[in-house]
Every structure is written in C-alpha cells, then in structure tokens.
Amino acid sequence: MRLLFAGTPDVAVPALRALHESDHEVVAVLTRADAKQGRGRKLVPSPVKQAAEELGIPVITERPRSEGFVELIKELQVDCAAVVAYGEILPKSVLDVIEHGWINLHFSLLPAWRGAAPVQRAIMAGDEVTGASTFRIEEGLDTGPVYGTMTETIRRTDTSGELLGRLAESGSGLLVGTMDAIADGSIVPVPQPNDGVSHAAKILVADALVDWTRPTHIVDRTIRGASPAPGAWTMLSDGSRLGIGPLASAPRGVELPENLTPGQLSVTKKHVFVGTGSGTAVLSQVTPVGKKPMNAADWARGARLEPDTILGQSDGSSHQGEQ
C-alpha cells in the first residue's frame, strides 16, 4: 500500500523505519513544524522529520486544520495513514479522505489508558502488564475499533522512558503487521468494549511532585512514571526544587534507619535515606536546580544540609518549585 506516516517524537521513529523497510511505500511523512528549543531558542526539526529526511521521504508540516490540507492529502493518493504520537487532532474532513483511514499505534491495551500518557499512567497505577494497540482513528479520543494488540510486562524498575522504548520497538512490528493485514483484506477491526475504560491524562509538573507521606511503593511508582519527563521533584527548605531520580534498592548489608518521618533525610558517606509514609526509601540520583543529575550522596555532601532537613517542606524563601 501507499502510506502516509504521521508522527513527531523519538518514540515514533522505530515505526517509521519499520514501515520504510516493509513491502509498503511511505510516500510522505506528516509531522509537527520545527520548534524552538534550548537557551538560544533555535528552531529544531522533530525526530521524525530528521529520520524522514535521512530516509529520503518528503515531509509535510502543515497543520490538519489549515486551508488546503485536505486537498494536499488527496494529491498524495495514499491508501492508508499510519499514526504514532503525531500530536495533532485530526478533523473528520481529514479522517474521511483516505480509503483505509488513519491507523494509530497507541501504547496501551485499549480501552485501558486512552489519552496522552498511557505508559506513565500505567506505571503510576501499578499495572503489571501493558502493551500496544492499533486502531482506526475516529472523532472520539482513542475510541476507534481495534485491529490488533501486543502485550508487554512492566518490570519492577521500569521508568516510563524505558518501557516506552521497548513498546516503540515491539509496537512497530504490530503496526507493520496491521498494514499487511489491511492490504490483503484479512482483518476486520473490533469495536472496543464499554468495560475497562480508563483515561491517561497528560502528566503535568504538579503530578510529578513526590508526596513523601505516601507508602514507599506509591512514591516509587510516581517517580518512575514521571521519569524522564516531566521528572519527579520535591521541595527543599530554601524553596528550591530538587529533581528526584528512581529510587535505589536497599543496599546489601546496610541497616536502614528506622522511625524517619515522611521526607526526613538520613545521610551517610555512601547513601541518602528518606522517610516515607510506610518506612524508608533510598535515593539514587537527584538533580539540583541548574545542574545535571548527580549521585544523591555526592549531592548531600556538597549541599551542607541542615540536620533537620525534610524534603517537601519549604520556608517560602523562593518559589522555583511552584511553577
């Protein structure tokens, strides 16, 4: 089939490459326009645009609601469109213009976790298994009929970045298989059930704030679900924000300090312990404001912390953590 591919971030690149190497022809790539990044606010192309140019595939950056977009898609004469994390709403006029429609690779087992952050929400909820689904896009949010699914175990230490990376690779095979089946007419999409629906709202900075009064396993899920983006964080007593990396396992042969109150720190030469609502956790990496991630023990030695420092509490002297 002649395909249009729509995607924007790194997670969409494996699917683009897989389709390019398949028996189908990717005739064009639709992606978001170049965006300003960094301190210099330099325009940077999306990862999908960079990959498309490397593969020699024409790139379209017009927005779906722009004048002339429907005619532009018609001129491509594609049979189907493959969508992976494109990031734009497709109006009905655009959805209807391609014979076999727009087929989305979504990183959850639909109807679970419809929405923008399915992988992050699955980790935060403590799900043990997730996966990916291919479905035909309709006007509702991730409500269209499903062509196929694949499952993936959520490992105990998975961050959302690690899990999404695996799903991007394995899901690309599912997307190619779906396109093969559509091409030979051997598949019919199945409507999603009404039961088991859950929604995965975008993870905001506020969602990534660590609540040390929660049990350790909930704190752990919050941090891993928010890693690497937007990044889990807590407040320091000076009002600054401290980024928190995934928790470390309890060190062998080291007795964990007991009776720490939530957020209370206990610092040794090699380890930084913090109290939670159910016990003691071990910090691994932290990111002070304006600095790169660093070992928690190294940070604690250089930060000259007060003996009674409690994470999550601020004296209000700064508002950096309240954005």
C-alpha positions as CSV (number, residue, x, y, z in Angstrom):
1,M,0.0,0.0,0.0
2,R,0.9,3.6,-0.4
3,L,1.2,5.1,3.1
4,L,1.3,8.4,4.8
5,F,3.1,8.4,8.1
6,A,2.2,10.9,10.8
7,G,4.4,11.2,13.9
8,T,6.6,13.6,15.8
9,P,8.8,12.4,18.7
10,D,11.6,9.8,19.1
11,V,9.1,7.1,20.1
12,A,7.6,7.3,16.6
13,V,10.9,6.8,14.7
14,P,11.1,2.9,15.0
15,A,7.7,2.6,13.4
16,L,8.6,4.9,10.5
17,R,11.8,2.9,9.9
18,A,9.9,-0.4,10.1
19,L,7.3,0.7,7.6
20,H,10.0,2.1,5.3
21,E,11.7,-1.3,5.3
22,S,8.4,-3.2,4.7
23,D,6.7,-4.0,1.5
24,H,4.6,-0.8,1.8
25,E,5.7,2.5,0.3
26,V,5.8,5.5,2.7
27,V,5.2,8.3,0.2
28,A,5.3,11.2,2.7
29,V,5.7,12.0,6.4
30,L,3.4,14.4,8.3
31,T,5.0,15.9,11.4
32,R,4.9,18.9,13.6
33,A,6.7,22.1,12.5
34,D,10.2,22.8,13.7
35,A,10.1,24.0,17.3
36,K,12.3,26.4,19.2
37,Q,14.5,24.7,21.8
38,G,17.3,25.5,24.2
39,R,18.6,28.7,25.5
40,G,19.2,30.1,22.1
41,R,15.6,29.2,21.0
42,K,17.0,27.7,17.8
43,L,14.5,26.0,15.5
44,V,14.9,22.3,15.7
45,P,13.2,19.7,13.5
46,S,11.2,16.9,15.1
47,P,13.0,13.5,15.4
48,V,10.5,12.1,12.8
49,K,11.4,14.8,10.4
50,Q,15.1,14.2,10.9
51,A,14.5,10.4,10.3
52,A,12.4,11.1,7.2
53,E,15.0,13.3,5.6
54,E,17.6,10.7,6.3
55,L,15.4,8.1,4.5
56,G,14.7,10.5,1.6
57,I,10.9,10.7,2.3
58,P,9.1,14.0,1.6
59,V,8.0,15.9,4.8
60,I,4.8,17.8,5.4
61,T,4.5,20.2,8.3
62,E,1.2,21.9,7.5
63,R,-1.4,21.5,10.3
64,P,-4.5,19.4,9.6
65,R,-6.9,22.3,10.0
66,S,-5.0,24.6,7.7
67,E,-6.5,25.7,4.4
68,G,-5.8,23.3,1.6
69,F,-4.7,20.4,3.8
70,V,-7.4,18.0,2.7
71,E,-6.5,18.6,-1.0
72,L,-2.9,18.1,-0.1
73,I,-3.6,14.7,1.3
74,K,-5.8,13.8,-1.6
75,E,-3.0,14.6,-4.0
76,L,-0.8,12.0,-2.3
77,Q,-3.2,9.2,-3.3
78,V,-2.3,7.1,-0.3
79,D,-4.3,4.0,0.7
80,C,-3.8,4.4,4.4
81,A,-2.1,6.6,7.0
82,A,-0.1,5.3,10.0
83,V,0.0,7.4,13.1
84,V,2.3,7.3,16.0
85,A,2.4,10.1,18.6
86,Y,1.7,12.8,16.0
87,G,0.3,15.3,18.5
88,E,-2.4,17.0,16.4
89,I,-6.2,16.5,16.4
90,L,-7.4,15.2,13.0
91,P,-10.8,16.7,12.0
92,K,-13.5,14.5,10.4
93,S,-12.8,16.0,7.0
94,V,-9.2,14.7,7.1
95,L,-10.2,11.3,8.6
96,D,-12.6,10.6,5.8
97,V,-10.2,11.4,2.9
98,I,-8.1,8.2,3.0
99,E,-9.7,4.9,1.9
100,H,-8.5,2.7,4.7
101,G,-8.3,5.6,7.2
102,W,-5.8,6.7,9.8
103,I,-4.4,3.8,11.8
104,N,-2.9,4.7,15.2
105,L,-0.3,2.8,17.2
106,H,-1.3,3.5,20.8
107,F,0.8,2.4,23.7
108,S,-1.8,0.7,25.9
109,L,-4.2,-2.3,25.7
110,L,-7.3,-0.3,24.7
111,P,-9.8,0.6,26.1
112,A,-7.3,0.9,29.1
113,W,-5.5,4.2,29.3
114,R,-6.9,6.2,26.4
115,G,-5.2,9.6,26.2
116,A,-1.8,11.3,26.1
117,A,0.2,9.4,28.8
118,P,-0.7,5.7,28.8
119,V,2.7,4.4,29.7
120,Q,3.3,6.9,32.5
121,R,-0.2,6.3,34.0
122,A,0.1,2.5,33.8
123,I,3.3,2.6,35.8
124,M,1.9,5.1,38.3
125,A,-1.2,2.9,38.8
126,G,0.9,-0.2,39.5
127,D,-0.2,-2.2,36.4
128,E,1.8,-5.4,35.9
129,V,1.1,-5.7,32.2
130,T,0.6,-3.2,29.4
131,G,1.1,-3.3,25.6
132,A,0.2,-1.6,22.4
133,S,-2.9,-1.5,20.2
134,T,-3.5,-0.5,16.6
135,F,-6.9,1.1,15.9
136,R,-8.7,3.2,13.3
137,I,-8.9,6.8,14.5
138,E,-12.3,8.3,14.8
139,E,-13.5,11.6,16.3
140,G,-13.6,10.3,19.9
141,L,-10.4,10.1,22.0
142,D,-8.8,6.7,21.2
143,T,-12.2,5.2,20.9
144,G,-11.9,3.6,17.4
145,P,-12.2,-0.1,16.6
146,V,-9.0,-2.1,17.3
147,Y,-7.1,-4.1,14.7
148,G,-4.5,-5.8,16.9
149,T,-2.7,-5.8,20.2
150,M,0.5,-7.0,21.8
151,T,1.5,-7.2,25.5
152,E,4.5,-6.1,27.4
153,T,5.4,-6.9,31.1
154,I,6.1,-3.9,33.2
155,R,9.3,-4.6,35.1
156,R,9.7,-3.7,38.7
157,T,12.3,-1.0,38.0
158,D,10.9,0.3,34.7
159,T,10.8,4.0,34.1
160,S,8.3,5.4,31.6
161,G,11.1,6.1,29.3
162,E,12.5,2.5,29.4
163,L,9.0,0.9,29.0
164,L,8.1,3.3,26.2
165,G,11.3,2.5,24.4
166,R,10.5,-1.2,24.4
167,L,6.9,-0.6,23.3
168,A,8.1,1.6,20.4
169,E,10.3,-1.2,19.1
170,S,7.8,-4.1,19.5
171,G,4.9,-1.9,18.6
172,S,6.4,-1.1,15.2
173,G,6.1,-4.8,14.3
174,L,2.4,-4.7,15.3
175,L,1.9,-1.7,13.1
176,V,3.5,-3.3,10.0
177,G,1.5,-6.5,10.6
178,T,-1.7,-4.4,10.8
179,M,-0.8,-2.7,7.5
180,D,-0.1,-6.1,5.9
181,A,-3.5,-7.4,7.0
182,I,-5.4,-4.3,5.8
183,A,-3.7,-4.6,2.4
184,D,-4.7,-8.2,1.9
185,G,-8.1,-7.8,3.4
186,S,-7.6,-10.4,6.1
187,I,-8.5,-8.3,9.1
188,V,-11.6,-6.5,10.4
189,P,-11.3,-4.1,13.3
190,V,-13.2,-4.9,16.5
191,P,-15.2,-2.2,18.4
192,Q,-13.7,-1.5,21.9
193,P,-15.8,-2.8,24.8
194,N,-17.5,-0.4,27.1
195,D,-16.0,-2.0,30.2
196,G,-12.4,-1.4,31.4
197,V,-12.1,2.1,30.1
198,S,-9.5,4.3,31.8
199,H,-8.0,7.6,30.8
200,A,-4.4,8.7,30.8
201,A,-4.3,12.5,31.1
202,K,-1.0,14.2,30.3
203,I,1.5,14.2,33.2
204,L,1.8,17.7,34.4
205,V,4.6,19.0,36.6
206,A,2.2,19.0,39.6
207,D,1.6,15.3,39.0
208,A,5.3,14.6,39.4
209,L,5.6,16.2,42.9
210,V,6.6,13.5,45.3
211,D,4.3,13.1,48.3
212,W,6.6,11.5,51.0
213,T,3.6,10.8,53.2
214,R,2.5,8.1,50.8
215,P,3.8,4.5,51.1
216,T,7.2,3.7,49.6
217,H,5.7,1.7,46.7
218,I,3.5,4.6,45.7
219,V,6.4,7.1,45.9
220,D,8.4,4.7,43.7
221,R,5.7,4.5,41.1
222,T,5.3,8.2,41.0
223,I,9.0,8.7,40.4
224,R,9.3,6.0,37.8
225,G,6.2,7.1,35.9
226,A,7.4,10.7,35.7
227,S,10.9,9.7,34.6
228,P,12.4,11.0,32.4
229,A,9.7,13.6,31.7
230,P,8.5,15.8,33.3
231,G,10.7,14.5,36.0
232,A,9.8,13.8,39.7
233,W,10.6,16.5,42.1
234,T,10.4,17.7,45.7
235,M,11.0,20.9,47.6
236,L,14.0,21.9,49.7
237,S,13.7,24.1,52.8
238,D,15.3,27.0,50.9
239,G,12.3,27.0,48.5
240,S,14.2,25.5,45.6
241,R,13.2,22.4,43.6
242,L,15.1,19.1,43.7
243,G,14.7,16.6,40.9
244,I,14.3,13.0,42.2
245,G,15.5,10.0,40.1
246,P,14.2,6.5,40.5
247,L,14.8,5.0,44.0
248,A,17.6,2.7,44.6
249,S,17.3,-0.8,46.1
250,A,18.1,-1.3,49.7
251,P,21.9,-1.7,49.9
252,R,23.1,-5.1,51.0
253,G,24.5,-5.4,54.5
254,V,23.3,-1.9,55.4
255,E,20.7,-1.4,58.1
256,L,18.0,1.1,57.0
257,P,17.4,3.9,59.6
258,E,14.1,3.5,61.3
259,N,11.5,6.0,62.5
260,L,12.2,8.6,59.9
261,T,9.3,10.9,59.4
262,P,8.0,11.4,55.8
263,G,10.6,13.4,53.9
264,Q,13.2,13.3,56.7
265,L,16.7,12.6,55.5
266,S,19.4,10.4,57.0
267,V,22.8,10.8,55.2
268,T,25.8,8.6,55.4
269,K,29.0,8.6,53.3
270,K,27.5,6.4,50.6
271,H,23.8,6.6,51.0
272,V,20.9,9.1,51.4
273,F,17.8,7.7,53.1
274,V,14.4,9.4,53.2
275,G,11.4,8.6,55.2
276,T,8.1,7.7,53.6
277,G,4.6,7.0,54.8
278,S,5.4,3.3,55.2
279,G,9.2,3.2,56.0
280,T,12.5,4.2,54.5
281,A,13.5,4.7,50.8
282,V,16.9,5.1,49.3
283,L,17.7,8.0,47.0
284,S,19.8,7.2,43.9
285,Q,20.1,10.3,41.7
286,V,19.0,13.9,42.3
287,T,19.1,17.0,40.1
288,P,19.6,20.3,41.9
289,V,18.3,23.4,40.1
290,G,20.5,24.4,37.2
291,K,22.7,21.3,37.4
292,K,22.9,17.9,35.9
293,P,21.8,14.7,37.6
294,M,24.2,13.5,40.2
295,N,24.6,10.8,42.8
296,A,22.5,11.6,45.9
297,A,25.3,11.0,48.4
298,D,27.6,13.4,46.4
299,W,24.8,16.0,46.4
300,A,24.1,15.6,50.1
301,R,27.8,16.1,51.0
302,G,28.1,19.3,48.9
303,A,24.7,20.7,49.8
304,R,25.6,21.2,53.5
305,L,22.1,20.2,54.6
306,E,20.7,21.2,58.0
307,P,20.4,18.2,60.3
308,D,16.6,18.6,60.4
309,T,16.2,18.9,56.6
310,I,12.8,17.4,55.5
311,L,12.1,17.0,51.8
312,G,8.8,18.5,50.7
313,Q,8.9,21.4,53.2
314,S,9.9,24.9,52.3
315,D,10.5,28.1,54.3
316,G,8.9,30.0,51.4
317,S,12.1,32.0,50.6
318,S,11.9,31.0,46.9
319,H,9.1,30.0,44.5
320,Q,11.2,28.0,42.0
321,G,9.3,24.8,42.8
322,E,5.8,26.2,42.4
323,Q,5.7,26.7,38.7
